[in-house]
Every structure is written in C-alpha cells, then in structure tokens.
Amino acid sequence: MAPGKKDHPSKGLEPDEILQAVVVADSFNERFKPLTLDRPRCLMPLANVPLIEYTLEFLALSGVQEVFVVCCAHSEAIKDYLRQSKWHKCILPRVSTVVSQELRSVGDALRDMDAKQLLHSDFILVSGDVVSNMNLEKALEEHRQRRATTDKNSIMTMVVKQASATHRSRTKGEESVFILDAATNECVQFESLEPFPVKRKTMLDPEVLAKHPELEVRNDLIDCQVDICNIEVPALFTENFDYQDMRRDFVRGILGSDILGKTIYCHVLDERYAARVATPQMYDAISKDVLARWTYPLVPDSNLLEGQHYLHSRPHIYKDRNVELSISAQLHEHVVVGSGTTIGDKTRISNSVIGQGCKIGANVIIDGAYIWDNVTIEDNTHVYRSIVGHNVTLKRRVVVQPGCMLGTGVGVWWFFICHIVTLLTGRAQVVVGPNITLPRDTRLTRYASGDDDDVDSDMSGSAESSHKPYDVDVVGPEGEGYVFIDEDFEDDEDEEFDKRNIELGFIGRDTYVGEADDDDDESAQESDDEIGGAESGDEGDWKREALQTLDRAISENHDIDIAALELNTLKMAMNITFHDLRSVVVPALVNMIDLSNAQGSTASVLKRWGKLIQKFTHGEEDQLDVLEILQDYFADNPSQASKIMLHLLRYMYDLDIVEEDAIFSWHASAEPRLRDLATPFVKWLKTADEESDEEDDDDEDSD
C-alpha cells in the first residue's frame, strides 16, 4: 500500500517544501520485556505485521515525503528489516535510519536530530508503535494557517482522538487531562492523571482564566503521541536538557513558561482510528480493533507485507495460504492464522492471532492469545489472554493463565519477507511442560537473571547465555527457561512511582475498581454520532457509576452506612437490582486482597468492607448469589482460587455474610474444582453442626 513514484511527485521541491516525519523507534521503557530482550518493540508483530509497518503506512497516507527512523537499541535489526522491506524500494516516502547509541528519551532523540540538522521545516513526530488510518492533511493545514495568521508563537499541534473515558483503546494507567480554550483548542494546561494514587484536584493559574474566558477540561481524549512540530521544537530541546518526556517535560514546560511565550494546540479527531501500542494491554486492545476492521484499510486482508495472501471471511476470520485446518477444529470470531500453520483435531481458537509456521495439536484451546511465529503447542494445552513469543514450545497439557508473556531467547529471531525465513543467530527457545500450569502474569525467558543486560550489545553471542539450571518448578522437568524478573521495576524506590499504574497495563489484567470493563468488539469504536457521549447500553453506564462510587468510598475511607447509602441511591436512580450491586461489590473486594498474604489480607478486607455486602444481601437466596458471583470471578481468575477460596469462605461465614445453609446449597452444585477446594471447609461445617445438634439433644435429655 505504500505510495510509488507517481503518488507524490516532489522532484524540484525546495527542502522546506518537503513534508518530513521523525519516527522514534525506541519506546524508552520496558513494558514488553522479556519479549523485547532480543527485538525492538517496533518490530513486534501485531496481527502478523511488524508494528512499524502500520506507522509508515499511516505517514504515507498523510502525504509524508521523507521519514527518519531514529533508533538506539536493536538498531541493526531495524536497519536490516527496512533494508529488506518494500520501503527500501519505495521512492516516496524516502525512509532512512538515524542511529545514536546514547539515546535515553524522546528529548535525546530530538536533540540528536537538531545536532544533525536534518529537519528543514514543520515535521511530524510520531512513535514507532502507532496504529492509525487517519490523514493528517487537515491538521497540517490548520497548523500552518494558524502560524501564518492568528498565532505566530504556535510551535506544536498535538493530534488527539476523541473517545469515552472508559474506551478500551485508552492506555490504562497513563490517562491524561487536557485543558483547552473552547474556541481555539489552544492547550493551556496538561496533567497526567494516573489512577494511583488518586489525584482529585489541580492548580490553574488565574491569569489563564483571564486570557481564556471559556475553557474545556477534557479527559475524553486518546493521546497517541502524534505531534505536528515547528522547526523550533528540536532547538528548544537542545536549549533545555531537562526536557526528556514530550508531555510531562516539554509540553508542561512550554505552557508554564512566561519567558518563552510559545503556544501549543490540539487537533481533535472525531473520526478515524488512532492509538499507540504503549503497553501489553494496548497490544491486546489494538489487535482486537484491527481484527474488527476499525483500522480499515490497515487490516489483515490488505496484505501489508509482500508475500501475504490473507482472505477475510465472517465472522472476522483471516487465513493465509497453506493453512492446514482439521475438519473438527473450530475457528470462532476474530481469528488470524498465518501461512504454514497446522491446527489439530477438536482445537478451538477464538479472539486470537496465530503466526506463521505454528504447529498446534489436538484438543487445544486458545482464547484471547497472541501466538507468534514457529510456536509449537502440543495436545490438550490451553492458552488464555497471553502473548507467546517466537519459537516457544508448549508441551502437552500445559495451561497458560491470563497475563503471561513468554519470550524467546538470545539466539532466536525470525521474520518473514516474501516467505523467505531469515534466522539472525543460533536457536534458543522457551519450553514449558508437560503437565504444567503457568500462574497468571508469568513472564519467561531464556535469559538467566542478570544476563539480559548485554543483549543489545551481543546479538551475535551464543544462544545459551548461562549454565544456570532452568526454573523447573515453573517450566516443568522437561522445560527450558527462566522466570523473568524486572529488577528495575522491583527496585524502583521513587516515592511518586506507584507500581499499580504499571500493572494496569498488563495483558489480561482485570479492570481496577473505578473502571468498567468493555470487551465488546461491536462497541470498540464509537460511530461518529456517538463520540463524546455516554457509552451505549445501560449496563455500561450503571456499572461504571457503581464502580466509581465504590472506588470513592474506599479511597476516602467512608463509613459502611454512607457507602451503602450512596450505592442504594444509585440503585434507585439507575433502576438496577441488589444482584447488580453485589456483582460489582464482591469482585471489587476480592481484587483488593494481597495474594502474597492471602489469609491476613482476606481477613483485613472483609472485616473492613464485608458488611457492605451484607447491606445488599437479604436471605439465603441472596447469599447463594454471593457465592455464585465468587464462582464466576474464579472462572475468570482460576489461579487465585487455590490461594484465597478457603479464606473467603471462612471469613464470610465468620462475619455472617453467608450462612452454612447457603454454603451447603452452593457446594452441592459448584464447579468441580471449586467444590474440591471448598470440601474441607464444608466437612468442618457439617461436623460442627452435628456436634452442636448432639449437645442440644443431651441438654434435652437432662431436662
């Protein structure tokens, strides 16, 4: 789809007439480790296409004529990929790489571009992991017209996408608030709004109100880090070495400076698609949007890579050539299967992407997962809402719980161009199983702890980076690999850094208290006439309001009676039931339990907030409903059941949240695994009940 020679005839144009773009290939964070230990994020496959392809296609659609890909880590891999891609043959846009090994931030990248004097006029600054089908011509025209007529001090236009505050393509844990002039969309203040700790107010300079009589406070904007910059921007970074991050440092620094006198605007998109793969959660959300065709024409059957031949069939099934699918295998909705993949008998795949050359056995279940190239999955294995990297082997009867990321080793990296497989270094792979369950959020790699420090500088080293014994307790006796521990994350002592904001970006992570879950592909992208309004569907509205009310009660430590009154008021206003309130409160309280101190934390949470469940529970039928809600919760979070199920039953019983008759009724028809876990407690209850009856009989006889 890249433009050819005739699409942008620019011969004879002056340098300042050529539209340039800077693509920052490095993310400068480690959200995708261990998957990015041996490959850059911009070359990770999304729907079997490297991320940078989406970014370059978007820039080509916007008429960009020259693209500089600025890279630091894995720079040789990026150069090799571009050299073998269609962009190397393309006349326009011209794509070239700018390599600097000293970059540590976007600010460093712009200072490097300023030093090299490669930019001649306004340019587009974008990250190498943006997926968008928008055309920037209108935004560019606004930016240029504004500087020529109304505001010569305007130096940047941030392109943002309008969407509801709970839209799934918003990056969880990295929310922002923009305060804009209602008439001109000039940005007068920018605030990052991380969920933890809760931030309830901000300061606004009174002089801003004097200059801008009408302001809009916008938390409904997706910031995908696409900026139209004046040529002054790199120079300002050079003059201010404390500018590192584009938003937290540069934007806030410019808006807060009376000396510089520069202004920044927003261009708000009310149609088209734009989002950034900033976290694993966003990788999952954007993949779903691509499969649901919200990004058209950037969809699998557009065959962005040479050699791809995907065909689209309903309900959003995409298959490349040479796929061997057993007659009894089932592909449910939203599935991509790459060429050369074989799928065995009675295997079920839904909401997933399968790479090229994969071998999937019989009776396998893959749901909400992303399987990269050349993965082997043996019989009776289940994979849920996880990312499985290139060349990983999952042996028979392995269960991969949600949130896992299984990376490749130092020697493995395959990519496909024209169906030619290129192997960069020697083979190394993660092997799991057999008969192993990987707990939620497990991350595996072929690097022993500490060995990943030299990955970037030693891509040609031995595939076996260490002789340290494998973590067989996790990967199994026949497994090969190590549990990846992000030491920077674990050791971060910054008091302002809250690890929960990072954890919200994990794939498969349940929504936190105060946020509604929205996984419905049909509502993934609002239609033009719905944008900016409330979410469609009453359920999304009341659930979101209930979660926000409960979040406020917990964070502000309300009394139980006050919290119950607020939720009851919402119940009457939204015409919902006590069951609806229980379905919100019970999972939210379970999510508060610290699994590393299961018994103590369960006791603490229920002693403080358990009475809130009692407020909405009236009789045995309601108590049985509480236990069934717990059962549904553990169906989605199976790894937690063995840690906290018994403690929950015990303290719910001790605190009179549920009584023994309700427990007996539930246990008789419970899901088998939960029934087995609860059996010791139920036996104890029955024994205690029988002893109590015997004591009563003895008392009657003595009378």
C-alpha positions, 0 to 999 in steps of 0.5 A: 500500500505504500505510495510509488513514484507517481503518488507524490511527485516532489522532484524540484521541491525546495527542502522546506517544501518537503513534508518530513516525519521523525519516527522514534523507534525506541519506546524508552521503557520496558513494558514488553520485556522479556519479549523485547530482550532480543527485538525492538518493540517496533518490530513486534508483530501485531496481527502478523505485521511488524508494528512499524509497518502500520506507522509508515503506512499511516505517514504515507497516507498523510502525504509524508515525503521523507521519514527518519527512523531514529533508533538506539537499541536493536538498531541493526535489526531495524536497519536490516528489516527496512533494508529488506522491506518494500520501503527500501524500494519505495521512492516516496516516502524516502525512509532512512535510519538515524542511529545514536547509541546514547539515546535515553528519551524522546528529548535525546532523540530530538536533540540528536536530530537538531545536532544533525540538522536534518529537519528543514521545516514543520515535521511530524513526530510520531512513535514507532508503535502507532496504529492509525488510518487517519490523514493528517492533511487537515491538521497540517493545514490548520497548523500552518494557517494558524502560524501564518495568521492568528498565532505566530508563537504556535510551535506544536499541534498535538493530534488527539482522538476523541473517545469515552473515558472508559474506551478500551483503546485508552492506555490504562494507567497513563490517562491524561487531562487536557485543558483547552480554550473552547474556541481555539483548542489552544492547550493551556494546561496538561496533567497526567492523571494516573489512577494511583494514587488518586489525584482529585484536584489541580492548580490553574493559574488565574491569569489563564482564566483571564486570557481564556474566558471559556475553557474545556477540561477534557479527559475524553481524549486518546493521546497517541503521541502524534505531534505536528512540530515547528522547526523550533521544537528540536532547538528548544530541546537542545536549549533545555536538557531537562526536557526528556518526556514530550508531555510531562517535560516539554509540553508542561514546560512550554505552557508554564513558561512566561519567558518563552511565550510559545503556544501549543494546540490540539487537533481533535479527531472525531473520526478515524482510528488512532492509538499507540501500542504503549503497553501489553494491554494496548497490544491486546486492545489494538489487535482486537480493533484491527481484527474488527476492521476499525483500522480499515484499510490497515487490516489483515486482508490488505496484505501489508507485507509482500508475500501475504495472501490473507482472505477475510471471511465472517465472522472476522476470520483471516487465513493465509495460504497453506493453512492446514485446518482439521475438519473438527477444529473450530475457528470462532470470531476474530481469528488470524492464522498465518501461512504454514500453520497446522491446527489439530483435531477438536482445537478451538481458537477464538479472539486470537492471532496465530503466526506463521509456521505454528504447529498446534495439536489436538484438543487445544484451546486458545482464547484471547492469545497472541501466538507468534511465529514457529510456536509449537503447542502440543495436545490438550494445552490451553492458552488464555489472554497471553502473548507467546513469543517466537519459537516457544514450545508448549508441551502437552497439557500445559495451561497458560493463565491470563497475563503471561508473556513468554519470550524467546531467547538470545539466539532466536529471531525470525521474520518473514519477507516474501516467505523467505525465513531469515534466522539472525543467530543460533536457536534458543527457545522457551519450553514449558511442560508437560503437565504444567500450569503457568500462574497468571502474569508469568513472564519467561525467558531464556535469559538467566537473571542478570544476563539480559543486560548485554543483549543489545550489545551481543546479538551475535553471542551464543544462544545459551547465555548461562549454565544456570539450571532452568526454573523447573518448578515453573517450566516443568522437568522437561522445560527450558527457561527462566522466570523473568524478573524486572529488577528495575521495576522491583527496585524502583524506590521513587516515592511518586512511582506507584507500581499499580499504574504499571500493572494496569497495563498488563495483558489480561489484567482485570479492570481496577475498581473505578473502571468498567470493563468493555470487551465488546468488539461491536462497541470498540469504536464509537460511530461518529454520532456517538463520540463524546457521549455516554457509552451505549447500553445501560449496563455500561453506564450503571456499572461504571457509576457503581464502580466509581462510587465504590472506588470513592468510598474506599479511597476516602475511607467512608463509613459502611452506612454512607457507602451503602447509602450512596450505592442504594441511591444509585440503585434507585436512580439507575433502576438496577437490582441488589444482584447488580450491586453485589456483582460489582461489590464482591469482585471489587473486594476480592481484587483488593486482597494481597495474594502474597498474604492471602489469609491476613489480607482476606481477613483485613478486607472483609472485616473492613468492607464485608458488611457492605455486602451484607447491606445488599444481601437479604436471605439465603437466596441472596447469599447463594448469589454471593457465592455464585458471583465468587464462582464466576470471578474464579472462572475468570481468575482460576489461579487465585482460587487455590490461594484465597477460596478457603479464606473467603469462605471462612471469613464470610461465614465468620462475619455472617455474610453467608450462612452454612445453609447457603454454603451447603446449597452452593457446594452441592452444585459448584464447579468441580474444582471449586467444590474440591477446594471448598470440601474441607471447609464444608466437612468442618461445617457439617461436623460442627453442626452435628456436634452442636445438634448432639449437645442440644439433644443431651441438654434435652435429655437432662431436662 
